[in-house]
């Protein structure tokens, strides 16, 4: 995972040279309002290297913004890097003080020293878009997030980028080139007619088993709402269709990349954060593995990195607290092959900070799942539960100071959060049609400092960040009857460099 103290990272590109991965990314000032256009942020492109895609060394930034009056006088961002004949091409977005966006080029032989092309900018949309040389009412003239794909069938390079139609519908524009310098506008390749999305950003296109995939970030009407979505086609220029699982990750994940290294395709993405009630751009995620079903749909799976050692933990005993008759009463329960619960929260004697916990659960009642970073009595902490009746997976936290009666209070709206009257706060929930029967289901939680990944039957379904609980006990929870088997726990040995890239001298 990568970030830089005091900074945020957003749209990025990864390229490998001599077994070293180079990360280039938007580099902005943490805490600066992200909607402000002339705010002294995103003035150069960040650069880091790694030999494992997990632990990164920071280097001096590259490609600074241009001089006053230039096409890139205000900001530079959204790099995309590719190599041709030993020369590296970085396509990036430049912005004027009037919020006009265009795409230009810088080149390098060593990935550290870059030279801007004298003919910049190279790409702007045609008259089909709402792009203008002078933006109106401080609204961006959209032409950003360029990504270049080599179409092996035609030998042409295709650039995909964020644009808007003349009627302001979100779309992905395209341009063609034979030499990476001279580009011809070829119009939109996909127009989003679903107006619940007002943006399509950060496109990334690749070919897998004869099918072309386009990943992008879909932004909804809520200011904090992002989704990582994908389309597929028989041609790199479309038409594109939305697969059944069109939305892979909901809320706070964006700007994904799907590079392939040594025959394995990975996905990395930006995970947004929220500190207290403030919405922040975030960090570059650790990689997850991608697999492709026979019907061509995509599945995200855990990538177990050897750079993060794991220590097996054993827990054979849980504790149940009697919260109604005797506030301090406690009974211990041993777990062997399976554990049956009936409307209980059990707290283990194992305390963890960074962990990987996996259980198999069968649910006969209303809901059941894993709790972690609990206090000793289980009154406060995180919960991940499955609710078959509503086909939902829920990730929430509880901060309870009063009595606990095992029931959930009715939700009420409080600001942008869903708060329960008994201290439960919903972090995220998703509706998944596969959660329809009692199971069994394999439920897995990875807690890595303030970042959490939730897997259902081996597939990544939730990623979020939260800061309220830094450590605590592991637990199992059921509302109604449930059966738990195959409880497995690993401690993750994380270190500071896993989250904060080191400065390379």
C-alpha positions as CSV (number, residue, x, y, z in Angstrom):
1,X,0.0,0.0,0.0
2,X,1.4,3.4,-0.9
3,X,0.9,7.0,0.2
4,X,3.1,9.9,1.2
5,X,2.8,11.7,4.6
6,X,0.9,14.9,4.1
7,X,-0.1,14.0,0.6
8,X,-2.7,12.0,-1.2
9,X,-2.4,9.7,-4.2
10,X,-5.0,9.3,-6.9
11,X,-4.9,8.3,-10.6
12,X,-1.7,6.3,-11.2
13,X,0.2,4.1,-13.6
14,X,2.6,1.2,-13.0
15,X,5.3,0.0,-15.4
16,X,8.0,-2.6,-14.8
17,X,11.7,-2.0,-15.8
18,X,14.5,-4.5,-15.0
19,X,12.3,-6.3,-12.4
20,X,11.5,-3.0,-10.6
21,X,7.9,-1.6,-10.6
22,X,7.6,2.1,-11.1
23,X,4.6,3.9,-9.8
24,X,3.6,7.3,-11.1
25,X,0.6,9.0,-9.5
26,X,-1.3,12.2,-8.9
27,X,0.3,13.9,-5.9
28,X,-1.9,16.3,-4.0
29,X,-1.9,18.1,-0.6
30,X,-3.9,16.2,2.0
31,X,-6.7,18.1,3.4
32,X,-7.1,20.5,0.5
33,X,-10.7,20.6,-0.8
34,X,-10.7,18.3,-3.8
35,X,-13.2,20.4,-5.8
36,X,-11.1,23.5,-5.8
37,X,-9.3,23.9,-9.1
38,X,-6.6,26.5,-8.3
39,X,-5.5,25.4,-4.9
40,X,-1.8,24.9,-5.1
41,X,-2.2,21.1,-5.2
42,X,-1.4,18.5,-7.9
43,X,1.5,20.5,-9.2
44,X,3.7,17.5,-10.2
45,X,3.6,13.8,-10.7
46,X,4.7,11.5,-7.8
47,X,7.2,8.6,-8.4
48,X,7.9,5.5,-6.3
49,X,9.5,2.1,-6.9
50,X,9.0,-1.4,-5.5
51,X,10.1,-4.9,-6.1
52,X,6.9,-6.5,-4.9
53,X,4.0,-4.0,-5.5
54,X,3.5,-3.8,-1.7
55,X,6.4,-1.9,-0.1
56,X,7.4,1.3,-1.9
57,X,10.4,3.7,-2.0
58,X,9.5,7.3,-2.7
59,X,11.6,9.3,-5.2
60,X,11.6,12.9,-6.2
61,X,8.5,14.0,-8.2
62,X,8.6,14.4,-11.9
63,X,6.9,16.4,-14.7
64,X,6.0,19.7,-12.9
65,X,3.2,21.9,-14.0
66,X,4.0,24.5,-16.7
67,X,4.6,28.2,-16.6
68,X,1.8,30.9,-16.2
69,X,-0.3,31.1,-19.3
70,X,0.5,27.6,-20.5
71,X,-1.9,24.7,-21.1
72,X,-0.7,23.1,-17.8
73,X,-0.3,26.2,-15.6
74,X,-2.6,25.1,-12.8
75,X,-2.3,21.3,-12.4
76,X,-0.8,18.2,-13.9
77,X,-2.2,14.8,-13.1
78,X,-3.4,11.3,-14.3
79,X,-0.2,9.8,-15.8
80,X,-0.3,6.8,-18.1
81,X,3.1,5.2,-19.0
82,X,4.0,2.8,-21.7
83,X,7.2,1.7,-23.4
84,X,8.1,1.5,-27.1
85,X,11.6,0.7,-28.4
86,X,13.3,1.5,-25.1
87,X,11.6,4.9,-24.8
88,X,8.9,5.5,-22.1
89,X,5.9,7.7,-23.0
90,X,3.9,9.4,-20.2
91,X,0.6,10.8,-21.3
92,X,-0.7,13.2,-18.6
93,X,-3.4,15.8,-18.1
94,X,-2.7,19.5,-17.9
95,X,-5.1,22.1,-16.6
96,X,-5.3,25.9,-17.1
97,X,-6.4,28.5,-14.5
98,X,-9.7,28.5,-16.4
99,X,-10.1,24.7,-15.8
100,X,-9.6,23.7,-19.4
101,X,-8.1,20.2,-19.5
102,X,-5.9,18.7,-22.3
103,X,-3.6,15.7,-22.6
104,X,0.1,16.0,-23.3
105,X,3.2,13.9,-23.4
106,X,6.6,13.6,-21.7
107,X,9.2,11.0,-22.5
108,X,12.1,9.3,-20.7
109,X,14.8,6.7,-21.1
110,X,15.3,5.9,-17.4
111,X,11.9,6.7,-15.8
112,X,13.6,9.4,-13.6
113,X,14.3,12.2,-16.1
114,X,11.5,13.3,-18.3
115,X,11.3,15.7,-21.2
116,X,8.0,17.3,-22.2
117,X,7.0,17.2,-25.9
118,X,7.3,20.6,-27.6
119,X,3.9,20.2,-29.4
120,X,1.9,19.8,-26.2
121,X,-1.0,19.4,-25.8
122,X,-1.6,16.5,-28.2
123,X,-5.2,15.5,-27.5
124,X,-8.4,17.5,-27.1
125,X,-12.0,16.3,-27.9
126,X,-13.9,17.2,-31.1
127,X,-17.1,19.2,-31.5
128,X,-19.2,16.2,-30.3
129,X,-18.1,17.1,-26.7
130,X,-18.8,20.1,-24.5
131,X,-15.1,20.9,-24.4
132,X,-14.2,24.5,-25.0
133,X,-10.9,26.4,-24.9
134,X,-12.5,28.7,-22.4
135,X,-14.5,26.9,-19.6
136,X,-17.7,28.5,-18.4
137,X,-18.8,29.2,-14.8
138,X,-15.7,27.5,-13.4
139,X,-16.9,24.1,-14.8
140,X,-14.1,21.9,-16.2
141,X,-13.7,21.4,-19.9
142,X,-13.4,17.6,-19.6
143,X,-10.4,16.0,-21.3
144,X,-8.4,14.0,-18.8
145,X,-7.2,10.6,-17.6
146,X,-5.8,9.4,-20.9
147,X,-4.9,5.7,-21.2
148,X,-3.2,4.3,-24.3
149,X,-3.8,0.8,-25.6
150,X,-2.0,-0.9,-28.6
151,X,-4.6,-2.6,-30.8
152,X,-2.6,-5.5,-32.2
153,X,-5.3,-6.2,-34.8
154,X,-4.9,-2.8,-36.5
155,X,-1.5,-1.8,-35.3
156,X,-2.9,1.5,-34.1
157,X,-2.7,3.0,-30.6
158,X,-6.1,3.9,-29.1
159,X,-6.3,6.6,-26.3
160,X,-9.3,6.4,-24.0
161,X,-10.0,9.4,-21.9
162,X,-12.7,11.1,-19.7
163,X,-15.0,13.5,-21.6
164,X,-18.5,14.8,-21.6
165,X,-21.0,14.9,-24.5
166,X,-22.5,18.1,-25.7
167,X,-25.6,17.4,-23.6
168,X,-23.3,16.7,-20.6
169,X,-23.8,13.0,-20.5
170,X,-20.7,11.2,-19.2
171,X,-18.6,9.3,-21.7
172,X,-15.3,7.9,-22.7
173,X,-13.7,9.6,-25.7
174,X,-11.1,8.1,-28.0
175,X,-8.3,9.1,-30.3
176,X,-6.1,7.1,-32.7
177,X,-2.4,7.3,-33.5
178,X,0.2,5.3,-35.4
179,X,3.2,6.9,-33.8
180,X,2.1,8.1,-30.3
181,X,2.6,11.7,-31.4
182,X,0.0,12.6,-34.0
183,X,-3.6,11.9,-32.7
184,X,-6.9,11.8,-34.6
185,X,-10.1,12.4,-32.7
186,X,-12.5,9.4,-33.1
187,X,-15.3,10.4,-30.9
188,X,-16.9,8.7,-27.9
189,X,-16.6,4.9,-27.6
190,X,-19.1,4.6,-24.8
191,X,-21.8,7.0,-23.6
192,X,-23.3,6.5,-20.1
193,X,-27.1,6.8,-20.5
194,X,-27.7,6.0,-16.8
195,X,-27.9,9.5,-15.4
196,X,-27.3,8.3,-11.8
197,X,-23.7,8.5,-13.0
198,X,-22.4,12.0,-13.8
199,X,-18.9,11.0,-14.5
200,X,-16.9,8.2,-16.1
201,X,-13.2,8.5,-15.1
202,X,-9.8,6.8,-15.3
203,X,-10.5,4.3,-18.1
204,X,-8.2,1.3,-18.4
205,X,-8.5,-1.2,-21.3
206,X,-6.9,-4.6,-21.8
207,X,-7.5,-7.8,-23.8
208,X,-8.1,-11.2,-22.1
209,X,-8.9,-14.4,-23.9
210,X,-10.1,-12.5,-27.0
211,X,-12.4,-10.2,-25.0
212,X,-11.7,-6.5,-24.5
213,X,-12.4,-5.1,-21.0
214,X,-12.7,-1.4,-20.1
215,X,-12.5,-0.6,-16.4
216,X,-13.5,2.9,-15.2
217,X,-14.6,4.8,-12.1
218,X,-18.2,5.7,-12.0
219,X,-19.2,8.7,-9.9
220,X,-22.7,9.2,-8.7
221,X,-24.7,12.2,-7.5
222,X,-23.4,11.9,-4.0
223,X,-20.1,13.7,-3.6
224,X,-18.5,10.7,-1.7
225,X,-19.8,8.0,-4.0
226,X,-17.5,6.1,-6.4
227,X,-17.7,2.7,-8.0
228,X,-15.2,0.6,-9.9
229,X,-17.1,-0.7,-12.9
230,X,-16.2,-2.5,-16.1
231,X,-17.5,-3.1,-19.6
232,X,-16.6,-5.7,-22.2
233,X,-16.6,-6.0,-26.0
234,X,-15.4,-8.0,-29.0
235,X,-13.6,-4.9,-30.2
236,X,-11.3,-2.3,-28.6
237,X,-13.6,0.4,-30.0
238,X,-16.9,-1.2,-28.9
239,X,-19.8,-1.5,-28.8
240,X,-19.5,-2.1,-25.1
241,X,-21.8,-4.1,-22.8
242,X,-22.3,-4.1,-19.1
243,X,-21.7,-7.6,-17.6
244,X,-24.0,-9.0,-14.9
245,X,-21.5,-7.9,-12.2
246,X,-20.8,-4.5,-13.9
247,X,-20.0,-2.9,-10.5
248,X,-17.2,-4.8,-8.8
249,X,-16.6,-2.5,-5.9
250,X,-19.0,0.1,-4.4
251,X,-18.2,3.3,-2.6
252,X,-14.8,4.9,-2.1
253,X,-12.7,2.9,-4.6
254,X,-11.7,4.5,-7.8
255,X,-8.9,4.9,-10.5
256,X,-8.1,1.2,-10.9
257,X,-5.4,-0.3,-13.0
258,X,-5.2,-3.9,-14.2
259,X,-1.6,-4.6,-15.2
260,X,-0.4,-8.1,-16.1
261,X,3.0,-9.4,-14.7
262,X,4.4,-12.8,-15.2
263,X,1.2,-14.1,-16.7
264,X,-1.0,-13.0,-13.7
265,X,-3.3,-10.0,-14.1
266,X,-3.8,-7.8,-11.0
267,X,-5.9,-4.9,-10.0
268,X,-4.7,-2.0,-7.9
269,X,-6.9,1.0,-7.1
270,X,-7.2,4.1,-5.1
271,X,-9.0,3.7,-1.7
272,X,-10.5,6.9,-0.5
273,X,-10.6,7.6,3.2
274,X,-12.7,9.5,5.7
275,X,-11.2,11.0,8.8
276,X,-13.9,11.8,11.3
277,X,-16.5,13.3,8.9
278,X,-14.0,14.7,6.3
279,X,-13.7,13.0,2.9
280,X,-10.2,12.5,1.7
281,X,-8.5,11.1,-1.3
282,X,-6.4,8.2,-0.2
283,X,-3.7,5.6,-0.9
284,X,-2.8,3.2,-3.7
285,X,-4.1,-0.3,-2.6
286,X,-2.1,-3.5,-2.4
287,X,-2.7,-5.7,-5.5
288,X,-5.6,-8.1,-5.7
289,X,-5.6,-11.0,-8.2
290,X,-8.1,-11.1,-11.1
291,X,-9.7,-14.2,-12.5
292,X,-12.1,-14.7,-15.4
293,X,-15.0,-17.0,-15.5
294,X,-16.1,-19.0,-18.5
295,X,-18.8,-16.5,-19.3
296,X,-16.2,-13.7,-19.3
297,X,-17.1,-12.1,-16.0
298,X,-14.4,-10.8,-13.7
299,X,-13.7,-11.9,-10.2
300,X,-11.4,-10.2,-7.6
301,X,-9.4,-12.5,-5.3
302,X,-6.9,-12.1,-2.5
303,X,-3.3,-11.8,-3.4
304,X,-1.2,-13.3,-0.6
305,X,2.1,-11.4,-0.7
306,X,5.2,-13.0,0.7
307,X,6.3,-9.4,1.7
308,X,3.7,-9.5,4.5
309,X,4.6,-12.4,6.8
310,X,1.7,-14.3,8.4
311,X,1.7,-16.1,11.7
312,X,-0.9,-18.7,12.4
313,X,-2.9,-18.0,15.6
314,X,-5.0,-20.5,17.5
315,X,-8.1,-19.8,19.5
316,X,-10.0,-22.6,21.1
317,X,-12.0,-20.7,23.6
318,X,-14.6,-18.0,23.4
319,X,-16.4,-16.0,26.1
320,X,-20.0,-15.1,26.3
321,X,-21.2,-12.3,28.6
322,X,-24.6,-12.4,30.3
323,X,-25.7,-8.8,29.8
324,X,-29.2,-9.1,31.2
325,X,-29.1,-10.7,34.6
326,X,-25.5,-10.3,35.7
327,X,-23.5,-7.6,34.0
328,X,-20.2,-9.2,34.9
329,X,-21.3,-12.8,34.4
330,X,-19.2,-14.7,31.9
331,X,-19.0,-18.3,30.6
332,X,-16.4,-19.9,28.4
333,X,-17.2,-22.0,25.4
334,X,-14.7,-24.3,23.6
335,X,-14.7,-24.7,19.9
336,X,-13.8,-27.9,18.2
337,X,-15.0,-28.8,14.7
338,X,-18.0,-26.4,14.8
339,X,-19.8,-23.9,17.0
340,X,-23.5,-23.4,17.2
341,X,-24.8,-19.9,18.3
342,X,-28.3,-18.7,19.0
343,X,-28.4,-14.9,19.2
344,X,-25.1,-14.5,20.8
345,X,-21.9,-12.5,20.5
346,X,-18.8,-14.5,21.6
347,X,-15.5,-12.8,22.2
348,X,-12.3,-14.8,21.9
349,X,-9.2,-14.6,24.1
350,X,-7.1,-13.6,21.0
351,X,-6.3,-9.9,20.6
352,X,-5.2,-8.6,17.1
353,X,-4.2,-5.5,15.3
354,X,-3.6,-6.6,11.7
355,X,-5.3,-9.9,10.9
356,X,-6.8,-12.3,8.4
357,X,-9.8,-14.2,9.7
358,X,-11.8,-16.7,7.7
359,X,-14.8,-18.7,8.8
360,X,-17.4,-20.9,7.2
361,X,-20.9,-20.0,8.4
362,X,-24.4,-21.5,7.9
363,X,-27.2,-19.1,8.9
364,X,-30.6,-20.3,10.0
365,X,-31.5,-17.1,11.8
366,X,-31.5,-13.4,10.7
367,X,-27.7,-12.7,10.4
368,X,-24.3,-13.9,11.4
369,X,-20.7,-13.1,10.9
370,X,-17.3,-12.0,12.2
371,X,-16.5,-9.3,14.8
372,X,-13.0,-7.9,15.3
373,X,-11.1,-5.3,17.2
374,X,-13.6,-5.7,20.0
375,X,-13.2,-4.5,23.6
376,X,-13.0,-7.2,26.2
377,X,-16.8,-7.3,26.7
378,X,-17.6,-7.0,23.0
379,X,-19.5,-3.8,23.5
380,X,-17.5,-1.9,20.8
381,X,-15.8,-2.9,17.6
382,X,-16.3,-3.8,14.0
383,X,-18.8,-6.4,12.6
384,X,-19.1,-8.0,9.2
385,X,-22.4,-10.0,8.9
386,X,-24.5,-11.8,6.2
387,X,-28.2,-11.2,6.1
388,X,-29.8,-13.9,3.8
389,X,-33.4,-12.5,4.0
390,X,-32.4,-9.2,2.5
391,X,-29.4,-10.6,0.4
392,X,-27.0,-8.2,2.1
393,X,-23.6,-8.2,3.5
394,X,-23.1,-5.5,6.2
395,X,-20.0,-3.9,7.6
396,X,-20.7,-1.7,10.6
397,X,-19.2,-0.6,13.9
398,X,-20.6,-0.4,17.4
399,X,-19.8,2.0,20.2
400,X,-22.1,1.1,23.1
401,X,-21.9,2.7,26.5
402,X,-25.3,1.5,27.9
403,X,-26.9,-1.9,28.2
404,X,-26.9,-4.5,25.4
405,X,-30.0,-6.5,24.7
406,X,-28.9,-8.3,21.6
407,X,-31.3,-6.4,19.3
408,X,-30.7,-3.7,16.7
409,X,-32.5,-0.4,16.9
410,X,-34.1,1.3,14.0
411,X,-31.8,3.3,11.7
412,X,-32.0,7.0,11.6
413,X,-30.2,9.5,9.4
414,X,-27.5,11.5,11.0
415,X,-25.5,13.7,8.6
416,X,-24.1,11.4,6.0
417,X,-23.9,8.4,8.2
418,X,-26.5,5.8,9.2
419,X,-26.5,5.6,13.0
420,X,-28.4,3.1,15.2
421,X,-29.8,4.4,18.5
422,X,-27.7,1.8,20.3
423,X,-24.4,3.1,18.8
424,X,-24.3,1.1,15.6
425,X,-22.9,2.9,12.6
426,X,-23.2,1.4,9.1
427,X,-19.9,1.7,7.2
428,X,-21.1,-0.1,4.1
429,X,-23.6,-2.7,3.0
430,X,-24.1,-4.4,-0.4
431,X,-26.9,-6.3,-1.9
432,X,-25.6,-9.5,-3.5
433,X,-28.0,-12.0,-5.1
434,X,-25.8,-15.0,-4.1
435,X,-26.7,-14.3,-0.4
436,X,-30.1,-15.9,-0.6
437,X,-30.0,-19.2,1.3
438,X,-28.6,-20.3,4.7
439,X,-25.3,-21.2,3.1
440,X,-22.7,-22.3,3.9
441,X,-20.7,-19.2,3.1
442,X,-17.0,-18.6,3.5
443,X,-16.5,-15.1,5.0
444,X,-13.1,-13.6,5.3
445,X,-11.9,-10.2,6.8
446,X,-8.5,-8.7,6.3
447,X,-7.7,-5.8,8.7
448,X,-4.6,-3.9,7.7
449,X,-4.2,-0.9,10.0
450,X,-7.1,1.4,9.0
451,X,-7.9,-0.5,5.8
452,X,-10.3,-3.4,5.6
453,X,-11.0,-6.0,2.9
454,X,-14.0,-8.3,3.0
455,X,-14.2,-11.5,0.9
456,X,-17.3,-13.7,0.3
457,X,-16.6,-17.2,-1.0
458,X,-13.1,-16.0,-2.0
459,X,-14.2,-12.9,-3.9
460,X,-13.5,-9.3,-2.8
461,X,-16.8,-7.5,-2.1
462,X,-16.0,-4.6,0.3
463,X,-13.0,-2.4,0.8
464,X,-13.1,0.5,3.2
465,X,-11.0,2.7,5.6
466,X,-11.9,3.5,9.2
467,X,-9.9,4.8,12.2
468,X,-12.1,4.2,15.3
469,X,-10.6,1.0,16.6
470,X,-6.9,0.2,16.2
471,X,-6.8,-3.2,18.0
472,X,-9.0,-5.6,19.9
473,X,-10.4,-9.1,20.2
474,X,-11.8,-11.4,17.6
475,X,-15.4,-12.6,17.9
476,X,-18.3,-14.4,16.3
477,X,-21.8,-13.0,16.1
478,X,-25.3,-14.4,15.4
479,X,-28.8,-13.0,15.5
480,X,-30.8,-16.2,15.5
481,X,-29.2,-19.6,14.9
482,X,-25.9,-20.0,13.1
483,X,-23.2,-22.6,12.8
484,X,-19.5,-21.7,12.4
485,X,-16.8,-24.1,11.2
486,X,-13.3,-23.9,9.9
487,X,-12.3,-20.8,11.9
488,X,-8.8,-19.7,10.7
489,X,-6.8,-16.7,12.0
490,X,-3.5,-15.2,10.9
491,X,-1.6,-12.3,12.4
492,X,-0.3,-10.0,9.6
493,X,3.2,-8.7,10.4
494,X,2.9,-5.2,8.9
495,X,5.5,-2.5,9.2
496,X,5.4,1.2,8.7
497,X,6.8,1.1,5.2
498,X,3.9,-1.1,4.1
499,X,1.7,2.0,4.4
500,X,4.1,4.9,4.1
501,X,6.6,4.7,1.3
502,X,10.2,5.3,2.3
503,X,12.1,8.2,0.9
504,X,14.9,6.9,-1.3
505,X,18.2,8.7,-0.9
